Amino acid sequence: MGTLLAISDLHISYEDNREIVRDLRPNSPDDWLIVAGDVAEQVGDVKWALELLAGRFAKVVWTPGNHELWTMPADPVQARGVERYEILVRMCRELGVLTPEDEYPVWTGEGGPVRIAPLFLGYDYTFRPDGADTKEQALEIAHASGVVCTDEYYLHPDPYPSRDDWCRARVAETEARLAACAPSTPFVLVNHYPLVREPTRVLHYPEFAQWCGTELTADWHRRFRTAAMIYGHLHIPRITHHDGVKFQEVSLGYPREWRRHGNPHGILRQILPAPVRA
């Protein structure tokens, strides 16, 4: 009997992280793996990692982080915005990796059945720091403090006029799709960002929260029957509960981070069957 595992924020541009990915293996030939974004910045590196993992795990489910959507000068693939995302989706389909554009698969192993829903939603600057009532004020506070996400320079929303416009379009499309699913099978919701703001309250730099999600999804774990919510991005691996729903941050993170905390919960986080410690 297999297990449902998850990881995010592989950041394989760091050789130490690439070495960790080289060593990732399932415990059983029936194991599934969720990859919740930030594999790498260049399309070729994303392909390398997902192809490796798809060859080892029974099924791999991926959703993009912000880093996959950066258009870096050194990347041979210079596509931006929606076009870049579509290139990544086509690449995943060639590898047999499921994406937010595919039918949501149902895990029927121990702890199931659950419907795994990889989401691509983005953010809309509504997780604002204290004293900011608008996006413009939030960005002004961030720039004044020197805490500005690199997305502002490399994540382009083309053809949308802004990243928040792209986010709102994705939220509306995804919300309708989730609502159309049969409610009898609970979801495992997977997104690069948490669906609620509470996990960002522990950030050392609260100004960074505006690049970490949207208030538009704050009630999704209640509206849609949810067994667990899986996310990354914050590089603070932990489990919290919101309205009785488990939210699990599954990032590997940068070498300086995982060396400090030592991955006490392991590299691959077990989602189902739920470990006794969860």
N, C-alpha and C positions, 0 to 999 in steps of 0.2 A: 504494500500500500504506500503510495507516494505522499509527499508533503507539498504544501504550497509555501514557497519561499519568496523573499523580496529583498531588493537592494536598490539604492539610488546613489547618485553623485559619485560615480566611479572615477571621473576626472583622470582619464588615462593619459593625458598629456604629461602627467608626472610618472616617471619610469617606475617608481616604487608602487604606484597604484596599478600600472599596467601589469607588473609582476604578480600582484594579488589576483587580478582578473585571469591571468594565465593559469592560476592554480584553482580557480573556482570550479567545483564539481558537485554534482548531485549526490545525495546519499542513496538514492534509489533511481532506477531507470524511469520511474513514473513521476518524478518530481517536476513540478512546474515552477517557473521563475518569473516574478514581476520585476521589471527594471523601470523605476519611476523617474527617469530623466537624468540629465547631465552626465551622459557617457563621455562626451568629448566635444570639442569645438569644430573639428574638421570632419566632413562627411566620411572620408576614408577611414578615420579612426573609429567613428561610430560603427561603420560596417565591420571593421576588424573585430570589435568586441562582440557585437550582436551575432555575427556569424559563428564565432567561437562558442558562445553560450548556446545558440540554437542547435549546434552540433552535439551538445552534451545533455541538455534538459529536454524532457518530453514536450514541453511547450514553453515559449518565451513570450511574455506580454510586455510591450514597451509603450511608454508615453513620453513625449519630449520634455526636457527641462528648458531653461533659458539658454544654456550654453550651446546646445545643438542648433539653436536658431540664430546664433551669432554669425555674421558674415565677416570673417577675419581676412585681412589682406593676403595671408600666406596660403589660404585654402584654395585649391584649384577650382572648387565649386563656389562661384561667386553669386549664386542665386540669393535673393532676399525675401523675407516675409513669407507669404503664403506659398510662393513658388518653392522656396527652400523646404518648407514643411512637406509639401507634396513630393519632392524628390526623396526625402527621408522615408515617407510612407511607401513609395514605390520600391525603394531599396529593401525595406523590411518585408514587404510581400514577396520579393524574390528570395529572401532568406527563410521564409516561413514564419516570420515573427509577426505577432498580432499587434495592431495599432489602434488608436482611437477611432479610426475610420472603418474598422472591421466589425463584424458581428461579435457581440460580447460573449465570450466563452463561458460555459458553466463547469465549475469544478465539482466533481461528484465524489471526491475522495473523502476521507474522514474529516468531519466538521462541515461537510457540504450537505446538500447542494447549495452553492452560492454562485451568483453571476458576477464575474469579474468585469468591471467597467473601467477601462483606461480612459481618462479624461484629459483633454487638452483645452485649458480654459484661459490661462494667462492671468494678468492682474490689471487693476484699473485705478491704482493710487487711492483706494478708499481705506486702506489700513494706515491712516495718517497719524503723525506724531501729535502730541499735545500742542495746542495752539494753532493748529492748521485746520481750517474749515474747507479749503479747496485744494485741488491738485497743485496749483501754482504755489500756494503757500507751503505745502508739504515739500515740494522740490526746492523752494528757497531755503527752508530750514536745513535740508540735506546738504545743499551746496555750501551753506555757511559753516556747517560742521565738518565738511570734508568727507562725508559718508555718502557716496553716490555710486549706485550700481552701474557696472560696466555696460549693462543693457542700453543705457542712454546713448552709447556710442556705437554699439555693434549689432543690436537687435532691432532690425528694421521691420515695420508693420505692413509694408507694401502688399496690396494696393490700398489698405486702410490708411486714413490720415493720421492715426495715432495707435499706440499699443493698447490704450484703453478702449478705443473703438473696436479693435480686433477682439479684445477680451469680451466685450458685451455681445458681439456677434456669436462668438463661440459658446458663451453661457446660454444664450437663447436657443441655439441649435441643440446643445447637449441636454438642456432641461427638457425639451420636447421629446427627445429620444429616450431619456430615462423614464419619463411619464408614460411612454408607450409600452414599456416592458411589463410583463405580467408580475403583479406584486407578490405572488406566491413564493418566488425565489428571492431571498435577500441578496443585496449587493455587497461586494467588496469594491468600494470606490477607490480608484487609484488616480492621483493627480500629483504633479510635481510640487504643488503648493498645498498647504493645509486648506480645507474648506471653511474653517472658522478662524477667527483672528487670535483666539486665546493662546495657541502655541507660540505666537510671535512675542508674547509679553516678556519672555525671558531673554530676548536678544540683548546683547551688550550695547548695541547701537540701535535704539528704538526707531531712528529715522529710516532704517533699512526695511522696516515692515511694509512700507508702501509698495515694495517690489515683491511682495510675498503672498498675494492672493486678492480676493475681492469679497466685499460684504454681500454680494449677490448670491453667494452660495451658503450663507450662514445657517440656513435651515434645511439644507439638502439631506443631512444625515437623519433628520426627523421626518421630512416629507417622503423620502424614499427609504423603504425598509433596508437598513444597513447593518451588516454584521461587523464590518470593520472599515476604517478609512486609512489608506496607506499614502504616505507622502515623503518628501525629502526636502531639499533646498536649504533648510535652516542649518544643516550640519550639527544638529543637536539630537542624536539618536536617543529616543525615549518613547515611552507609552503614556498617554494621558487618556482620560475618559471625559466625554462631553455628552450630557443627556443620556448616559448609560452606554454610549457607543465608544468602542476602542479606536483611538487615533494613534497610529504608529509611524514614527519618523525613522526611516530605514537607511539613512545616508552612510556611505563610507567616509566621504569628506577628503580634505587635503591631508597629505602625510603629516604635517605638523599637528593636525587635530587628532588623527587616529593614534598617533604615537603617544599623545598626551593622555587620552582616555583609555587606550588599550583595547578597544572593541569588546567591552565586557559582555555584550549580548551576542558575540560572534559576528562574522562578516555577513553571512546570509541570515536574515531574520525569518524565523518560522512564523507564518501567519495561521495556517491550519494544518493539522489540528492544533488548537491553541495550546502553547506550552503551559505547564502548570504554573510557572512563575508569573505569567501574564494575568 
